[in-house]
Amino acid sequence: MTSTVAPVPGTRQIENSRPAQVEPMAMIDIGSNSIRMVVFASEGHYLYPLLNERANCRLGEGLGGDGMLQEKRIRVALATLARFAKILGDMGVSKIHAFATAAVRRAKNAEQFTRPAAALLNQEISVLSQQEEAYHVARGLTLNLPRATGLVADLGGGSIEIVKLKNGQIKQSASFDFGHLSDVKRSQIDDAFGGTDWISGASPKRLYGVGGSFRAFASAYIEQSGYPLPVLHGLIVPKKAAKGLLATLTGRSPELGGVPLGRWKTMPTAVKIIDCLLDHCGAKEIFISGTSIRDGVLSEREFKDDERADMLGVVCGEISRASHRFAGVPDSLFRLLRPLGESLAGASGKTNK
């Protein structure tokens, strides 16, 4: 039996049948600082992680000098991928999507890494362009915050992607070839941001911070401010507090400021970049996002046709039917709560205007 409940206004209904079992798939994100593998299982549209493994390989370390990936860093990265391939083999996962970002994109000797990497995984490595990277970062965020307005900044090891959003739509994007692993001067960062007119003086209400450096910044804020909830996603740091914390982190050792151990070495550069961006864009607050480029890539590959669907409702319905515990309840509950949802949606729309 299928549901006949009307979709939430502005969304599209998906056929509400029993979810199909889908074979597990793995996503491997080869970044400039770390390589992360997430193995997903799914029922219908509900993807849930079975395994989330990460290794700090620092593949992009030292890239800025001669544009070459260092031999040592390549060896470490390939050893990590060999371990990941063994894990996937043991789990029986054959569906793999591997992609690389700034370090591999910029490297003159990228094939020295990508060829053996592809052989290890039996899967080609997709190297994202600057535009693709910015797009997927924004898409990952807007899947969680569909009406987001402001600037999105994803600070990685080898680059920072900045996207201007209005009501969830991309208006501008740019990628800069420096990140928290880079040997970059404040004046170089100033020139980059200051020379981009839609960043400098943009004065958005909100800067959405994506990536490990922003999460490390948030961890420090929680510890130093005594914030009562140790939850990073959705944390909002007012500009005054953000500037104060950035100044504090600039003047002391990272290990004394609540910064996670894995970020001690690179946090000074990350702080410099975040502080400079905040000065140039004039945002009134920083919103810490737990989303990532992986969310955008995953949705693009798996559920692109469903991007306007009421995915929360669809997934909850699929889980309910799979469990057989609440037969008949979802539709009646939906009808009960729908007026409240429409009221909140209307209020949110007025706020955005």
C-alpha positions as CSV (number, residue, x, y, z in Angstrom):
1,M,0.0,0.0,0.0
2,T,1.3,3.4,-0.9
3,S,0.8,6.7,0.9
4,T,-1.5,9.4,-0.6
5,V,-0.5,12.2,1.7
6,A,0.2,15.4,-0.2
7,P,3.8,16.7,-0.1
8,V,4.9,19.7,1.9
9,P,4.5,22.8,-0.3
10,G,7.6,23.5,-2.5
11,T,8.7,19.8,-2.5
12,R,8.0,16.8,-4.7
13,Q,6.5,13.5,-3.6
14,I,8.5,10.3,-4.2
15,E,6.8,7.0,-4.7
16,N,6.2,5.8,-1.1
17,S,6.7,2.1,-1.6
18,R,8.7,-0.3,0.6
19,P,12.4,0.7,0.4
20,A,14.6,-1.4,-1.8
21,Q,17.8,-2.9,-0.4
22,V,20.9,-1.4,-2.0
23,E,24.3,-2.8,-1.8
24,P,26.8,-1.1,0.5
25,M,28.9,1.6,-1.1
26,A,32.1,3.4,-0.1
27,M,33.1,7.0,-0.5
28,I,36.8,7.9,-0.3
29,D,37.6,11.6,0.1
30,I,41.3,12.3,-0.7
31,G,42.0,15.7,0.8
32,S,45.1,17.7,1.1
33,N,45.3,17.0,4.8
34,S,43.4,13.7,5.4
35,I,41.9,10.8,3.6
36,R,38.6,9.6,4.8
37,M,36.6,6.5,3.9
38,V,32.9,6.2,4.7
39,V,31.1,2.9,4.0
40,F,27.3,3.4,3.6
41,A,24.5,0.9,3.7
42,S,21.0,1.9,2.6
43,E,17.4,1.1,2.5
44,G,15.7,3.2,-0.1
45,H,16.7,6.8,0.4
46,Y,18.1,6.2,3.9
47,L,21.9,6.1,3.9
48,Y,23.6,5.3,7.1
49,P,27.4,4.9,7.8
50,L,28.6,1.5,8.7
51,L,32.2,2.6,9.0
52,N,33.9,6.0,9.1
53,E,37.7,5.8,8.9
54,R,40.2,8.7,8.6
55,A,43.9,9.1,8.4
56,N,46.0,12.3,8.4
57,C,48.3,11.7,5.4
58,R,49.0,15.4,4.7
59,L,49.3,14.7,1.0
60,G,49.4,18.4,0.2
61,E,52.2,19.3,2.6
62,G,55.0,21.2,0.9
63,L,53.1,21.4,-2.3
64,G,53.3,25.2,-2.6
65,G,57.1,25.3,-3.3
66,D,57.6,23.4,-6.5
67,G,54.1,22.1,-7.2
68,M,55.1,18.5,-6.6
69,L,53.7,16.0,-4.2
70,Q,56.4,14.8,-1.8
71,E,57.5,11.2,-2.1
72,K,57.0,10.5,1.6
73,R,53.5,11.9,1.6
74,I,52.6,9.8,-1.5
75,R,53.8,6.7,0.2
76,V,51.8,7.4,3.4
77,A,48.7,8.1,1.3
78,L,49.1,4.9,-0.8
79,A,49.6,2.8,2.4
80,T,46.4,4.3,3.7
81,L,44.5,3.4,0.5
82,A,45.9,-0.1,0.6
83,R,44.6,-0.5,4.1
84,F,41.2,0.9,3.0
85,A,41.1,-1.5,0.1
86,K,41.7,-4.5,2.4
87,I,38.9,-3.4,4.7
88,L,36.5,-3.0,1.7
89,G,37.5,-6.4,0.4
90,D,36.8,-8.0,3.8
91,M,33.4,-6.2,4.0
92,G,32.5,-7.3,0.5
93,V,32.1,-3.7,-0.8
94,S,32.7,-3.4,-4.5
95,K,30.9,-0.1,-5.2
96,I,33.4,2.6,-4.6
97,H,33.6,6.3,-5.4
98,A,36.9,8.0,-4.8
99,F,37.6,11.7,-5.4
100,A,40.5,14.0,-4.8
101,T,40.6,17.8,-4.2
102,A,43.2,20.6,-4.2
103,A,46.5,18.7,-3.6
104,V,46.0,16.3,-6.4
105,R,44.4,18.9,-8.6
106,R,47.3,21.3,-8.4
107,A,50.2,18.8,-8.3
108,K,52.4,18.5,-11.4
109,N,53.2,14.9,-10.5
110,A,49.6,13.9,-9.7
111,E,49.7,10.7,-11.8
112,Q,52.5,9.5,-9.6
113,F,49.8,9.2,-6.9
114,T,46.5,8.6,-8.9
115,R,47.7,5.7,-11.0
116,P,48.8,3.4,-8.1
117,A,45.8,4.7,-6.1
118,A,43.4,3.6,-8.8
119,A,45.1,0.2,-9.1
120,L,44.8,-0.3,-5.3
121,L,41.1,0.5,-5.3
122,N,40.3,-0.9,-8.7
123,Q,38.6,2.4,-9.3
124,E,39.5,5.6,-11.1
125,I,40.2,8.6,-8.9
126,S,37.9,11.5,-9.8
127,V,39.8,14.8,-9.5
128,L,37.4,17.6,-8.8
129,S,37.8,21.0,-10.4
130,Q,37.7,24.2,-8.3
131,Q,34.1,24.8,-9.5
132,E,33.0,21.2,-8.8
133,E,34.6,21.4,-5.3
134,A,32.8,24.6,-4.5
135,Y,29.5,23.3,-5.9
136,H,29.6,20.1,-3.8
137,V,30.5,22.0,-0.6
138,A,27.5,24.3,-1.1
139,R,25.2,21.4,-2.1
140,G,26.2,19.5,1.0
141,L,25.3,22.4,3.2
142,T,22.0,23.3,1.5
143,L,20.7,19.7,1.8
144,N,20.7,20.4,5.5
145,L,19.9,24.1,5.3
146,P,17.9,24.5,2.1
147,R,17.3,28.3,2.5
148,A,20.8,29.2,3.6
149,T,21.8,32.8,2.8
150,G,25.3,34.1,3.3
151,L,28.9,33.0,2.5
152,V,30.0,29.4,2.8
153,A,33.7,28.8,3.5
154,D,35.3,25.3,3.3
155,L,38.8,25.6,4.7
156,G,40.9,22.6,3.7
157,G,44.6,21.8,3.8
158,G,45.4,23.0,0.3
159,S,42.6,25.4,-0.6
160,I,39.6,27.4,0.6
161,E,36.4,27.4,-1.3
162,I,34.0,30.3,-0.8
163,V,30.4,30.3,-2.1
164,K,27.8,33.1,-2.0
165,L,24.3,31.7,-1.3
166,K,20.9,33.3,-1.4
167,N,18.0,31.3,-0.3
168,G,20.0,28.1,-0.9
169,Q,21.0,29.1,-4.5
170,I,24.6,29.6,-5.5
171,K,25.2,33.1,-6.8
172,Q,29.1,33.2,-6.8
173,S,31.9,30.9,-6.0
174,A,35.7,31.1,-5.8
175,S,38.6,28.8,-4.9
176,F,41.9,30.0,-3.5
177,D,45.1,28.0,-3.6
178,F,46.0,28.2,0.1
179,G,44.8,26.3,3.1
180,H,45.9,25.4,6.6
181,L,48.8,23.4,5.3
182,S,50.1,26.3,3.2
183,D,53.0,28.6,4.0
184,V,51.1,31.8,3.3
185,K,51.5,35.3,4.5
186,R,48.7,37.5,5.8
187,S,49.3,40.0,3.0
188,Q,48.8,37.3,0.4
189,I,45.5,36.3,2.0
190,D,44.4,40.0,2.1
191,D,45.2,40.4,-1.6
192,A,43.2,37.3,-2.5
193,F,40.1,38.2,-0.5
194,G,40.3,41.9,-1.1
195,G,40.6,41.4,-4.8
196,T,37.3,39.6,-4.9
197,D,34.5,42.2,-4.8
198,W,31.7,39.9,-3.8
199,I,33.7,38.7,-0.8
200,S,35.3,42.0,0.3
201,G,32.6,44.2,1.9
202,A,29.8,41.6,1.3
203,S,28.6,42.1,4.9
204,P,26.4,38.9,5.1
205,K,24.7,38.1,8.3
206,R,26.2,34.7,8.4
207,L,29.5,33.0,7.4
208,Y,29.0,29.2,7.3
209,G,32.2,27.5,8.3
210,V,32.8,24.0,6.8
211,G,35.7,21.7,7.5
212,G,38.0,20.5,10.3
213,S,39.6,23.9,11.0
214,F,36.2,25.5,11.6
215,R,35.2,22.6,13.8
216,A,38.5,23.0,15.8
217,F,37.8,26.7,16.2
218,A,34.3,25.7,17.5
219,S,35.8,23.2,20.0
220,A,38.0,26.0,21.3
221,Y,35.1,28.3,21.6
222,I,33.0,25.8,23.5
223,E,35.9,25.1,26.0
224,Q,36.9,28.7,26.5
225,S,33.4,30.2,26.7
226,G,31.9,27.6,28.9
227,Y,29.2,26.9,26.3
228,P,26.9,24.2,27.8
229,L,26.5,21.9,24.8
230,P,29.4,20.1,23.2
231,V,27.6,20.0,19.9
232,L,29.5,21.6,16.9
233,H,26.9,21.5,14.1
234,G,24.6,24.5,14.3
235,L,26.9,26.4,16.8
236,I,26.7,30.1,16.2
237,V,29.6,32.3,17.2
238,P,28.9,36.1,17.2
239,K,31.5,38.2,15.4
240,K,32.8,39.9,18.6
241,A,33.3,36.5,20.3
242,A,34.9,35.1,17.2
243,K,37.4,37.9,16.8
244,G,38.3,37.6,20.5
245,L,38.9,33.9,20.3
246,L,40.9,34.3,17.1
247,A,43.1,36.9,18.8
248,T,43.5,34.5,21.8
249,L,44.5,31.6,19.6
250,T,46.9,33.7,17.7
251,G,48.8,34.7,20.8
252,R,49.1,31.3,22.6
253,S,49.9,27.7,21.9
254,P,47.0,25.8,20.3
255,E,47.1,23.0,22.9
256,L,46.2,25.5,25.6
257,G,43.1,26.8,23.8
258,G,40.9,23.7,23.5
259,V,42.0,22.9,19.9
260,P,42.0,19.1,19.2
261,L,45.4,17.5,19.1
262,G,45.4,16.7,15.4
263,R,45.0,20.4,14.6
264,W,47.7,21.9,16.8
265,K,50.3,22.1,14.1
266,T,48.1,23.8,11.4
267,M,45.8,25.9,13.6
268,P,47.9,29.0,13.5
269,T,47.6,29.2,9.7
270,A,43.9,28.3,9.8
271,V,43.3,31.1,12.4
272,K,45.1,33.6,10.1
273,I,42.9,32.7,7.2
274,I,39.6,32.7,9.1
275,D,40.4,36.0,10.8
276,C,41.3,37.6,7.5
277,L,38.1,36.3,5.8
278,L,36.0,37.6,8.7
279,D,37.6,41.0,8.4
280,H,37.0,41.2,4.6
281,C,33.5,39.8,4.4
282,G,32.1,41.6,7.5
283,A,29.9,38.7,8.5
284,K,28.0,39.2,11.8
285,E,28.3,35.6,13.0
286,I,29.9,32.3,12.1
287,F,27.7,29.3,11.8
288,I,29.6,26.0,12.3
289,S,28.4,23.4,9.9
290,G,29.0,19.6,10.3
291,T,28.3,19.1,6.6
292,S,31.1,18.3,4.1
293,I,31.9,18.0,0.5
294,R,31.1,14.3,0.8
295,D,27.4,15.1,1.5
296,G,27.2,17.0,-1.8
297,V,29.1,14.4,-3.8
298,L,27.0,11.6,-2.4
299,S,23.6,13.3,-3.0
300,E,24.7,14.2,-6.6
301,R,25.6,10.6,-7.4
302,E,22.8,8.8,-5.5
303,F,19.8,11.0,-5.3
304,K,20.1,13.8,-7.8
305,D,16.6,13.3,-9.2
306,D,15.1,13.6,-5.7
307,E,16.7,17.0,-4.8
308,R,13.3,18.8,-4.4
309,A,11.7,16.0,-2.5
310,D,10.7,16.2,1.1
311,M,13.5,13.9,2.0
312,L,13.0,13.9,5.7
313,G,9.5,12.7,5.3
314,V,10.4,10.1,2.7
315,V,13.2,8.6,4.8
316,C,11.1,8.5,8.0
317,G,8.3,6.8,6.1
318,E,10.8,4.2,4.7
319,I,12.2,3.5,8.1
320,S,8.7,3.2,9.6
321,R,7.5,0.7,6.9
322,A,10.7,-1.3,7.2
323,S,10.3,-1.7,11.0
324,H,6.5,-2.6,10.7
325,R,6.0,-1.0,14.2
326,F,3.9,2.0,13.2
327,A,1.7,0.8,10.4
328,G,-0.8,3.5,9.5
329,V,0.6,6.1,12.0
330,P,2.9,8.1,9.7
331,D,0.1,9.4,7.4
332,S,-2.2,10.4,10.3
333,L,0.7,12.0,12.2
334,F,1.7,13.8,9.0
335,R,-1.8,15.2,8.7
336,L,-1.8,16.3,12.3
337,L,1.6,18.1,12.1
338,R,1.3,19.5,8.6
339,P,-0.4,22.8,9.6
340,L,2.4,23.5,12.0
341,G,5.0,22.7,9.3
342,E,3.3,25.0,6.8
343,S,3.1,27.8,9.4
344,L,6.8,27.5,10.2
345,A,7.6,27.4,6.5
346,G,5.6,30.6,5.9
347,A,7.3,32.3,8.8
348,S,10.7,31.3,7.5
349,G,9.9,32.6,4.1
350,K,9.0,36.0,5.4
351,T,12.2,36.1,7.4
352,N,14.3,35.4,4.3
353,K,12.5,38.1,2.4
